[in-house]
């Protein structure tokens, strides 16, 4: 099943690569989540910003300022902007984390993308399989760098609230992937397919390295209430 679904994505990829020339790179994923219809997740990356949305410029979105290391989560319905700054992870993990990855050997090599061969991997923590992915090393390295920085900022916020999480809800897989090794699944290159044991994951559908992104996509709306996880901002 994994291979069949992934091969379907490759067919779309073949028509989605555009010639380089502009700063903006667009990556489009299909998100799969049990109980929900598949939906789109679009990334637009420039040297300064990473924007995440559903492909509709009018929808709510997340804007990550790569220079300032600040995440802005914009919600149009209530006219708010949640701001999450970079914070160091200083608290120790409440449980020991033994992280391992295994490269899966297939009978035939997976089809190359942009001249690079994907690898299928299993990630496990303390002997429990946490994540499956197919990744392509060397593909869209700047997108990978932006995602790693974004997840590092999220990890700082996760660490800040860790003391509020009951001990029986502190899962080793979650601790590793979202707080103590937030870029783990990105260390092997750009994920083109990934999923967790609960069945949530995403599949790369398309990308362009010459995306005509409007500058307005990287602008925060005026007049919205800004707040941080700790409360309203001045």
NUFI-588068 format. One line per 2 residues: number of its first residue (from 1); their letters; for each residue x, y, z of N, C-alpha, C, O. Coordinates in steps of 0.001 Angstrom, whole numbers, plus 500000, padded with zeros to 6 digits. Example, Ala and Ser with C-alpha at 12.3 -4.5 7.8 and 13.67 -1.06 7.14 Angstrom:
BEGIN
1> AS> 513190:494310:507800:512300:495500:507800:513200:496700:507800:514236:496681:508465; 512850:497750:507080:513670:498940:507140:512900:500030:507870:513409:501138:508039
end
This chain:
BEGIN
1> XX> 500834:498790:500000:500000:500000:500000:500863:501252:500000:500592:502213:499280; 501904:501222:500819:502804:502377:500901:503352:502713:499524:503298:503856:499070
3> XX> 503884:501679:498871:504528:501902:497583:503523:502357:496522:503843:503219:495703; 502317:501790:496526:501326:502166:495524:500917:503625:495676:500822:504356:494690
5> XX> 500678:504041:496903:500284:505427:497130:501411:506364:496735:501180:507390:496094; 502630:506010:497117:503768:506886:496839:504009:507026:495348:504320:508116:494868
7> XX> 503867:505927:494607:504066:505984:493162:503050:506904:492508:503354:507545:491502; 501837:506979:493069:500857:507907:492534:501331:509336:492660:501048:510166:491795
9> XX> 502059:509637:493745:502593:510979:493913:503684:511295:492922:503818:512439:492486; 504471:510290:492556:505563:510515:491619:505036:510974:490269:505655:511816:489619
11> XX> 503902:510432:489837:503342:510817:488550:503012:512304:488534:503198:512976:487520; 502526:512812:489653:502218:514228:489730:503482:515058:489802:503544:516151:489239
13> XX> 504482:514552:490486:505737:515278:490606:506374:515526:489252:506953:516585:489012; 506265:514553:488379:506940:514652:487097:506500:515885:486325:507288:516460:485573
15> XX> 505247:516297:486503:504767:517467:485793:504849:518732:486614:504477:519800:486127; 505327:518649:487851:505276:519807:488719:506568:520552:488860:506580:521604:489500
17> XX> 507666:520075:488299:508954:520719:488479:509107:521833:487462:508961:521609:486260; 509401:523029:487941:509612:524144:487034:511061:524585:487095:511766:524271:488054
19> XX> 511505:525296:486098:512891:525747:486065:513141:526751:487170:512275:527563:487497; 514344:526688:487750:514705:527609:488815:514863:529010:488242:515048:529161:487034
21> XX> 514794:530029:489076:514989:531382:488595:514468:532416:489565:515014:533517:489622; 513426:532108:490339:512886:533024:491323:513198:532502:492716:513535:531333:492907
23> XX> 513076:533403:493682:513409:533030:495045:512386:532090:495669:512729:531281:496531; 511126:532193:495238:510073:531424:495893:510058:529976:495421:510166:529689:494229
25> XX> 509921:529070:496388:509737:527650:496099:508409:527230:496709:508120:527557:497860; 507604:526510:495945:506308:526036:496424:506324:524520:496516:506787:523832:495605
27> XX> 505813:524011:497625:505698:522572:497838:504257:522284:498242:503717:522941:499132; 503635:521308:497595:502242:520976:497877:502136:519537:498358:502563:518603:497679
29> XX> 501557:519378:499546:501315:518053:500120:499814:517783:500180:499000:518705:500237; 499473:516507:500166:498122:516073:500526:498202:515454:501909:498970:514520:502137
31> XX> 497402:515980:502835:497413:515498:504214:496333:514440:504374:495188:514634:503965; 496712:513322:504974:495797:512211:505218:495629:512051:506721:496608:511878:507448
33> XX> 494389:512108:507181:494100:512045:508615:492850:511199:508824:491813:511485:508225; 492922:510160:509661:491754:509294:509871:490521:510096:510285:490596:510960:511159
35> XX> 489401:509803:509655:488160:510480:509991:487905:511762:509231:486857:512384:509404; 488852:512174:508387:488702:513415:507633:488989:513161:506156:489722:512240:505796
37> XX> 488400:513990:505323:488726:513945:503904:490152:514476:503708:490570:515381:504429; 490893:513936:502758:492237:514471:502488:492159:515967:502171:491214:516431:501534
39> XX> 493165:516706:502625:493190:518139:502357:494603:518567:501980:495570:517836:502199; 494704:519761:501411:495981:520251:500901:496736:521042:501956:496140:521707:502804
41> XX> 498046:520958:501889:498932:521776:502714:500015:522328:501794:500814:521577:501234; 500029:523646:501647:500977:524288:500740:502057:525024:501521:501757:525728:502485
43> XX> 503301:524866:501113:504419:525605:501669:504964:526526:500590:505147:526107:499447; 505225:527778:500945:505891:528713:500045:507106:529243:500790:506980:529816:501872
45> XX> 508282:529050:500207:509533:529352:500900:510336:530382:500122:510550:530245:498917; 510777:531418:500832:511729:532391:500305:512904:532441:501274:512840:531830:502341
47> XX> 513973:533153:500931:515081:533256:501885:514666:533844:503230:515319:533578:504239; 513594:534638:503269:513171:535287:504509:512009:534574:505194:511941:534562:506423
49> XX> 511090:533980:504428:509855:533472:505019:509537:532034:504607:509984:531533:503575; 508744:531401:505467:508061:530145:505163:506587:530372:505453:506206:530663:506587
51> XX> 505761:530237:504428:504314:530376:504609:503669:529005:504452:504022:528240:503555; 502720:528703:505334:501966:527458:505273:500482:527794:505203:499969:528556:506023
53> XX> 499792:527214:504210:498355:527417:504101:497738:526227:503368:498413:525233:503100; 496448:526341:503049:495756:525235:502381:495691:525412:500869:494970:524690:500180
55> XX> 496446:526372:500365:496453:526633:498934:495578:527792:498522:495633:528237:497375; 494762:528290:499450:493885:529432:499193:494483:530650:499882:494622:530667:501105
57> XX> 494836:531666:499106:495488:532850:499668:494600:533581:500667:495104:534340:501495; 493278:533365:500604:492357:534056:501506:492148:533315:502819:491496:533842:503720
59> XX> 492679:532117:502950:492481:531313:504157:493441:531739:505263:494408:532461:505021; 493156:531280:506479:494097:531470:507579:495414:530793:507229:495442:529853:506434
61> XX> 496507:531271:507822:497818:530766:507432:498820:530906:508564:498570:531586:509560; 499949:530252:508392:501084:530379:509304:502223:531014:508526:502527:530602:507406
63> XX> 502853:532021:509122:503993:532688:508500:505176:532622:509457:505115:533147:510569; 506240:531980:509024:507451:531854:509832:508499:532812:509297:508915:532714:508142
65> XX> 508922:533735:510144:509982:534684:509799:511323:534005:510073:511715:533854:511230; 512017:533601:509034:513258:532841:509183:514385:533692:509751:515302:533160:510378
67> XX> 514332:534991:509545:515380:535876:510059:515212:536108:511553:516191:536082:512299; 513977:536334:511996:513712:536628:513399:513395:535376:514206:513327:535434:515433
69> XX> 513199:534241:513530:512832:532990:514199:511557:533150:515026:511509:532798:516204; 510536:533687:514379:509236:533889:515023:508154:533283:514132:508135:533507:512922
71> XX> 507255:532513:514746:506105:531952:514043:504897:532856:514279:504615:533244:515412; 504185:533188:513200:502935:533945:513283:501817:533051:512757:501851:532634:511599
73> XX> 500843:532760:513584:499688:531961:513168:498485:532890:513045:497977:533401:514043; 498038:533103:511813:496992:534086:511524:495642:533384:511376:495496:532467:510568
75> XX> 494659:533824:512164:493296:533292:512083:492367:534427:511687:492183:535378:512446; 491781:534328:510498:490938:535418:510003:489600:535486:510734:489075:536580:510944
77> XX> 489041:534349:511125:487709:534347:511741:487643:535223:512979:486683:535972:513163; 488670:535134:513839:488658:535962:515045:489665:537108:514984:489894:537791:515983
79> XX> 490268:537317:513811:491184:538448:513577:492307:538482:514611:492523:539492:515281; 493013:537364:514726:494117:537269:515681:495381:536762:515001:495343:536111:513956
81> XX> 496508:537088:515640:497814:536580:515218:498528:536052:516456:498899:536821:517342; 498715:534750:516514:499476:534133:517602:500953:534173:517228:501331:533734:516142
83> XX> 501791:534698:518126:503217:534810:517859:503996:533903:518808:503831:533972:520026; 504843:533055:518238:505664:532128:519019:507128:532404:518705:507568:532161:517580
85> XX> 507896:532906:519675:509310:533191:519433:510184:531964:519685:509733:530969:520252; 511420:532054:519259:512384:530986:519510:512728:530941:520996:513032:531972:521597
87> XX> 512680:529759:521583:513066:529543:522978:513944:528298:523049:513672:527299:522383; 514978:528363:523844:515849:527200:523994:515136:526110:524788:514372:526397:525709
89> XX> 515392:524871:524425:514865:523736:525191:515855:523457:526314:516916:522877:526086; 515504:523870:527520:516416:523733:528654:515990:522639:529631:516809:522166:530419
91> XX> 514733:522236:529590:514249:521200:530499:514637:519830:529959:514552:519582:528756; 515057:518953:530842:515435:517607:530425:514194:516760:530148:513125:516995:530711
93> XX> 514355:515788:529286:513248:514884:528995:512879:514102:530250:513762:513632:530967; 511587:513957:530524:511170:513210:531716:511446:511716:531609:511410:511004:532613
95> XX> 511721:511236:530399:512060:509824:530206:513265:509742:529281:513486:510624:528451; 514043:508673:529434:515169:508456:528527:514639:508183:527120:513626:507506:526948
97> XX> 515334:508718:526119:514900:508567:524731:516005:507885:523925:517050:508476:523652; 515757:506651:523558:516713:505908:522722:516173:505916:521288:515271:505156:520936
99> XX> 516747:506787:520491:516247:507008:519137:517040:506177:518133:518270:506150:518161; 516316:505504:517251:516957:504686:516225:516217:504862:514902:515005:505077:514878
101> XX> 516956:504770:513814:516309:504766:512501:516803:503568:511706:517937:503118:511866; 515937:503067:510857:516256:501903:510035:515900:502210:508592:514779:502620:508288
103> XX> 516870:502006:507702:516610:502160:506276:515983:500869:505762:516538:499785:505944; 514834:500991:505123:514106:499828:504622:514635:499453:503244:514685:500284:502337
105> XX> 515025:498204:503102:515510:497712:501816:514333:497217:500983:513542:496394:501443; 514222:497717:499770:513145:497309:498867:513707:496417:497764:514899:496463:497459
107> XX> 512842:495615:497179:513274:494712:496110:513832:495480:494922:514789:495041:494284; 513234:496625:494628:513694:497469:493536:513886:498884:494074:513156:499302:494973
109> XX> 514855:499630:493541:515036:501015:493980:513778:501835:493715:513107:501643:492701; 513465:502742:494624:512337:503633:494398:512669:504575:493242:513835:504919:493049
111> XX> 511673:504994:492477:511926:505865:491321:512620:507159:491729:512259:507778:492730; 513611:507560:490951:514379:508765:491257:513529:510014:491046:512640:510040:490195
113> XX> 513814:511037:491826:513195:512351:491685:514318:513366:491528:515191:513470:492389; 514295:514109:490437:515344:515083:490138:516725:514432:490207:517690:515047:490660
115> XX> 516806:513194:489757:518079:512487:489719:518530:511913:491041:519645:511401:491145; 517678:511988:492061:518039:511501:493390:517123:510347:493794:515920:510366:493534
117> XX> 517713:509355:494427:516959:508161:494804:516373:508308:496203:517126:508550:497146; 515071:508172:496374:514453:508245:497700:514848:507046:498564:515215:505982:498068
119> XX> 514757:507264:499869:514967:506176:500832:513744:506059:501724:513151:507064:502118; 513374:504832:502036:512290:504582:502982:512905:504261:504333:513840:503466:504421
121> XX> 512375:504886:505400:512941:504730:506733:511851:504517:507769:510726:504994:507622; 512211:503785:508827:511392:503664:510025:512141:504355:511164:513332:504113:511356
123> XX> 511455:505211:511919:512026:505855:513098:511380:505254:514334:510160:505100:514392; 512195:504915:515320:511659:504319:516547:512319:504944:517764:513457:505411:517706
125> XX> 511582:504943:518866:512069:505460:520145:511787:504418:521213:510657:503961:521377; 512831:504056:521929:512708:503052:522993:512054:501767:522488:511258:501141:523188
127> XX> 512401:501394:521274:511901:500156:520692:510522:500239:520074:510037:499250:519525; 509878:501392:520147:508537:501569:519583:508626:502328:518267:509221:503404:518205
129> XX> 508037:501771:517219:508059:502451:515926:507176:503688:515986:506006:503617:516363; 507761:504833:515604:507072:506111:515745:506675:506746:514426:505672:507455:514352
131> XX> 507453:506497:513392:507268:507273:512172:507815:506505:510989:508878:505888:511071; 507091:506546:509895:507553:505993:508625:507689:507140:507635:506846:508036:507600
133> XX> 508722:507117:506851:508849:508155:505843:509647:507682:504644:510454:506756:504727; 509396:508346:503532:510224:508239:502339:510792:509632:502122:510035:510598:502029
135> XX> 512111:509750:502039:512762:511049:501946:513786:511050:500822:514330:510010:500449; 514036:512243:500292:514996:512410:499203:516072:513385:499655:515814:514581:499789
137> XX> 517260:512885:499888:518371:513729:500319:518829:514611:499170:518995:514144:498043; 519033:515899:499465:519498:516835:498453:518409:517484:497634:518705:518314:496775
139> XX> 517149:517133:497873:516029:517734:497146:515470:518909:497944:515053:518744:499091; 515461:520102:497334:514907:521311:497955:515504:521538:499341:514781:521618:500334
141> XX> 516816:521641:499395:517509:521772:500683:517061:523000:501468:517000:522952:502696; 516744:524109:500779:516345:525310:501510:514976:525132:502149:514717:525680:503221
143> XX> 514104:524379:501508:512810:524060:502121:513023:523234:503384:512395:523483:504413; 513904:522258:503297:514212:521425:504462:514778:522285:505587:514399:522117:506746
145> XX> 515690:523212:505252:516280:524087:506269:515212:524949:506934:515237:525141:508150; 514276:525467:506143:513203:526291:506700:512314:525477:507634:511928:525956:508701
147> XX> 511991:524256:507241:511161:523395:508083:511877:523012:509371:511251:522932:510428; 513168:522778:509291:513924:522430:510499:513916:523593:511487:513735:523395:512688
149> XX> 514114:524806:510974:514097:525979:511851:512706:526201:512437:512574:526537:513614; 511679:526017:511629:510292:526166:512092:509989:525187:513219:509423:525569:514244
151> XX> 510361:523940:513032:510076:522924:514040:510901:523149:515309:510473:522775:516401; 512071:523752:515171:512877:524076:516348:512172:525116:517213:512207:525029:518441
153> XX> 511532:526096:516580:510766:527089:517339:509581:526423:518039:509318:526706:519208; 508873:525553:517346:507757:524837:517974:508234:523994:519154:507541:523885:520166
155> XX> 509412:523402:519020:509945:522567:520099:510166:523379:521366:509918:522887:522467; 510629:524616:521224:510822:525467:522393:509522:525731:523129:509491:525739:524360
157> XX> 508446:525946:522379:507136:526160:523000:506633:524877:523652:506059:524916:524740; 506845:523740:522990:506442:522459:523582:507178:522202:524891:506592:521704:525853
159> XX> 508460:522542:524925:509243:522356:526151:508737:523275:527260:508724:522893:528431; 508322:524482:526892:507847:525453:527885:506630:524936:528634:506488:525181:529832
161> XX> 505748:524220:527935:504510:523758:528567:504595:522297:529015:503599:521721:529453; 505780:521703:528906:505906:520279:529215:505509:519962:530649:504929:518909:530914
163> XX> 505817:520864:531578:505490:520617:532982:503984:520523:533211:503543:519952:534209; 503190:521080:532292:501739:521052:532435:501126:519762:531898:499937:519507:532094
165> XX> 501935:518949:531222:501425:517714:530622:501498:516589:531651:502581:516326:532175; 500399:515920:531961:500430:514818:532935:501431:513744:532523:501622:513479:531336
167> XX> 502060:513136:533509:503102:512140:533235:502596:510998:532371:503333:510490:531526; 501338:510585:532571:500822:509449:531803:500496:509806:530356:500113:508941:529568
169> XX> 500649:511082:530012:500416:511511:528633:501709:511891:527917:501679:512350:526774; 502838:511701:528587:504133:512042:527998:504671:510834:527237:505292:509943:527817
171> XX> 504428:510821:525958:504777:509700:525093:506192:509870:524553:506518:510947:524053; 507045:508847:524633:508428:508969:524147:508518:509385:522681:509367:510202:522325
173> XX> 507662:508840:521834:507679:509221:520417:507378:510707:520256:508064:511412:519516; 506354:511172:520948:505980:512578:520865:507087:513472:521419:507402:514508:520833
175> XX> 507671:513080:522532:508754:513867:523122:509926:513999:522162:510491:515082:522008; 510289:512904:521522:511425:512933:520601:511114:513775:519374:511875:514680:519034
177> XX> 510005:513486:518710:509706:514111:517424:509326:515583:517541:509574:516358:516617; 508731:515978:518659:508202:517338:518752:508925:518250:519731:508670:519454:519752
179> XX> 509832:517694:520550:510524:518542:521514:512037:518352:521496:512775:519329:521362; 512506:517135:521626:513942:516913:521823:514713:516591:520542:515940:516693:520520
181> XX> 514023:516211:519500:514659:516021:518184:513654:516438:517114:513255:515619:516286; 513240:517713:517126:512131:518138:516264:512433:518073:514772:511518:518086:513948
183> XX> 513713:518004:514427:514075:517929:513005:514472:516517:512585:515029:516327:511503; 514194:515542:513416:514666:514175:513174:514247:513667:511798:515079:513164:511043
185> XX> 512964:513794:511469:512476:513257:510201:512957:514068:509000:512758:513663:507855; 513597:515225:509264:514113:516061:508184:515612:515872:507968:516182:516451:507044
187> XX> 516242:515080:508800:517685:514867:508672:518047:513989:507481:519217:513890:507111; 517056:513360:506887:517298:512421:505787:516929:513018:504433:516964:512328:503413
189> XX> 516575:514302:504427:516180:514969:503197:514720:515382:503235:514075:515324:504282; 514205:515797:502095:512812:516241:502027:511874:515045:502089:511979:514144:501256
191> XX> 510956:515012:503057:509971:513918:503090:509005:514031:501910:508433:515093:501664; 508833:512933:501190:507840:512920:500114:506637:512063:500506:505587:512129:499868
193> XX> 506795:511273:501542:505664:510572:502153:506034:510286:503601:507158:509871:503886; 505101:510505:504510:505361:510259:505930:504053:509936:506629:502986:510408:506234
195> XX> 504151:509121:507681:502952:508765:508442:503347:508289:509825:504448:507783:510041; 502403:508466:510776:502623:507978:512129:501764:506735:512357:500951:506390:511499
197> XX> 501928:506055:513496:501164:504819:513734:499653:505026:513786:498897:504073:513603; 499202:506255:514034:497764:506533:514084:497171:506755:512689:495961:506933:512545
199> XX> 498018:506742:511677:497525:506880:510312:497531:508286:509764:497108:508504:508629; 498001:509251:510543:498097:510615:510029:499413:510774:509286:500459:510327:509755
201> XX> 499353:511407:508139:500573:511600:507367:500327:512525:506203:499275:513156:506104; 501302:512601:505324:501141:513432:504148:501966:512885:502995:502931:512145:503179
203> XX> 501546:513281:501793:502128:512792:500557:502453:513983:499670:501594:514831:499431; 503669:514052:499189:504060:515134:498294:503374:514964:496941:503475:513915:496304
205> XX> 502668:516025:496510:501971:515989:495232:502707:516749:494140:502731:516317:492987; 503305:517875:494495:503847:518755:493470:504849:519711:494109:504809:519951:495315
207> XX> 505740:520249:493294:506598:521336:493765:507076:522156:492582:507110:521677:491448; 507446:523402:492860:507989:524291:491846:509089:525126:492477:508917:525652:493577
209> XX> 510205:525250:491798:511293:526103:492287:511252:527476:491639:512169:528276:491826; 510215:527755:490889:510064:529042:490199:508628:529526:490379:507910:529759:489407
211> XX> 508226:529671:491636:506832:529970:491947:506613:531480:492021:507334:532160:492751; 505636:532026:491286:505393:533472:491273:504581:533920:492485:503391:534215:492369
213> XX> 505220:533969:493630:504519:534308:494872:504367:535816:495013:505335:536566:494881; 503146:536246:495281:502862:537655:495519:503452:538063:496864:503384:537302:497829
215> XX> 504027:539257:496933:504622:539740:498184:503595:539819:499303:503952:539723:500478; 502317:539996:498951:501269:540096:499971:501118:538806:500763:500602:538828:501881
217> XX> 501557:537686:500207:501467:536415:500920:502341:536399:502170:502126:535586:503069; 503318:537286:502228:504255:537297:503348:504054:538524:504237:504967:538952:504944
219> XX> 502849:539079:504188:502502:540260:504975:501432:539901:505994:500449:539239:505664; 501624:540336:507227:500624:540095:508269:499498:541115:508148:499758:542282:507857
221> XX> 498257:540699:508366:497125:541628:508238:497168:542709:509313:497566:542460:510451; 496754:543899:508933:496725:545014:509872:495442:544969:510705:494400:544494:510253
223> XX> 495550:545475:511928:494377:545591:512781:494003:544338:513540:493006:544339:514262; 494768:543267:513402:494476:542028:514121:495099:542074:515516:496157:542673:515715
225> XX> 494431:541435:516479:494957:541334:517838:496104:540337:517870:495944:539184:517467; 497251:540778:518346:498402:539889:518442:498558:539406:519884:498389:540172:520833
227> XX> 498876:538144:520024:499086:537591:521355:500119:536478:521282:500386:535910:520223; 500687:536190:522439:501642:535097:522568:500973:533991:523371:499899:534213:523930
229> XX> 501576:532800:523448:500977:531743:524273:500766:532168:525717:499951:531575:526424; 501493:533189:526163:501350:533652:527534:500325:534751:527714:500041:535137:528848
231> XX> 499751:535278:526618:498767:536349:526725:498919:537364:525613:499684:537157:524671; 498173:538484:525727:498180:539513:524692:499518:540229:524647:500177:540399:525673
233> XX> 499918:540649:523448:501134:541430:523281:500791:542908:523376:499669:543307:523066; 501753:543726:523802:501471:545164:523895:501271:545781:522511:501025:546982:522400
end
